[in-house]
């Protein structure tokens, strides 16, 4: 006798709102419709992920349970539906045809038609075979789900990923739908704290407080792998939802910094494209794969290459770490303009982007500009003897050297190395009003740089028509301002002898507004010699152990309480840099940062 019964659909989300587990009562063979009920029960349990119940409905319970468990763990679906199309009964045997649809999150879905045999022994049972799961699956195969990883968003010069796209799952809480908020928050905190230490019951309760009705509070974001692992503990909690999102993630926690944050913000606006994915049957003997279903990914843009060098970035960050005061360091490659490191410490982070945007008086590091102006206007050569008294009076203004040191008459290069304020004050009054701005422009301090990936500011040097103002500007006080970024570019210009256009992302041109032409070669050569003497016998002689280092110290007084910023700018080989310690009191802290940095660089 034969009979055909059609039309049963079972649809359950993978884990949420499942019916109470429990094996169905034994189905006898007295009813012609018994195979249909068994097929229905099996498909219900299969779709719901109720592996023990599904296995108990087969004629090989132990084997089926192991296989079905392996399938669920391998595919980790978000939802499964199973639709029985027809059941055909012939005496003690029956066959059922059905359609299965798997959901893997987002728009990833896989559906196919299948069939299974049922046999009547003590009762109707599904005859177990791997083909019950998929029609082509055999006993020596296992299913697997592969998802292509999006290409990295940012790589370093060696191609090492620095920022990558992650497919993550947000955990969102609707306070109004949670019911017992304390219970839900506590259970979320217990489950999620091992993935995100900042998640606590208090953080959830406080964070969701005061939100407008219907507004969801973001508890955390999990990787897809972590979400699948913790899903059974949190998926059924009331008021909690789990949307999938693609986000950028840094690969190295040690590189967290303002500059990486800027790059993250810039690149996050780009679309990574949908990754391709596939379901495969893997031969457990040969490890060969058969693709059962495949969805190609969208074309994704290639990674952007940054000029930052992770080793130098870490060296700069570590060099600043011991400073209690806000401190920053910017390093540039003079030959190319590539920005190699942009670092600042935690105290500077509280002030904002100190390294790239905060303009402050540069102190005596600005004497590199002043010396360039003096040389170009023929007021002195590097070896010209000039007075360096302990105190001088210019335009009715009294100006001392630090601790009123007096060198008598010395060459300009020696006065520069010792940072004689009095020497440069007496030279400044002889300079034209436009001399200092013109010399600053030659070193790149007055240009506006539109650097892809970051915002920057270089410096400000206004004309000084009055002698007193020009004197203050010449020693890096007064109205003169510069950022560590600007001083690093200026120093790189001296090192290279040509205009330096800073870049951070390869292939993305920096737009420059404003004058940009280097000093004459003879002036550059003189500046290099003077900066070398600063290290060998001047105010930075404690750094003399670093072969080939050129530099200039700076102490920039500000405010009425005798506060002062500490600076050092320098170059060594194809590495130029500027260090600022806000309210450091003198250049000594900046010199210590420099020593730490160069020791690490080698």
Buried (B, 14 or more C-beta within 10 A) or exposed (E): EEEEBEEBBBEBBBBBEBEEEEBBEEBEEEEEEBBBBBBBBBBBBBBBBBBBBBBBBBBBBEBBBEBBBBBBEBBBBBBBBBBBBBBBBEEEBBBBBBBBBBBBBBEBBBEBEBBBBBBBEEBBBBBBBBBBBBBEBEEEBBBBBBBBBBBBBBBBBEEEBBBBBBBBBBBBBBBBBBEEBEEBBBBBBBBBBEBBEEBBBEBBBEBBEEBEEEEBBEBBBBBBEBBBBBBEEBBEBEBBBBEBEBBBBBBBEEBEBBBBBBBBEBBBEEEBBBBBBBBBBBBEEEEEBEEBBEBEBEEBEEBBBBBBBBBBBBBBBBBBEEBEBBBBBBBBBBBBBBBBBBBBBEBBBEEEBBBBBBBBBBBBBBBBBBBBBBBBBEBBEBEBEBBBBBEBEBEEEEBBBBEEBBBEEBBBBBBBBBBBBBBBBBBBBEBEBEBBBBBBBBBBBBBEBEBBBBEBBBBBBBBBEEBBBBBBBBBBBBEBBBBBBBBBBBBBBBBBBBBBBBBBBBEEEBEBEEBBEBBBEEBBBBBBBBBBBBBEEBBBBEBEEBEEBBBBBBBBBBEEEEEBBBBBBBBBEBBBBBBBBBBBBBBBBBBBBBBBBBEBBE
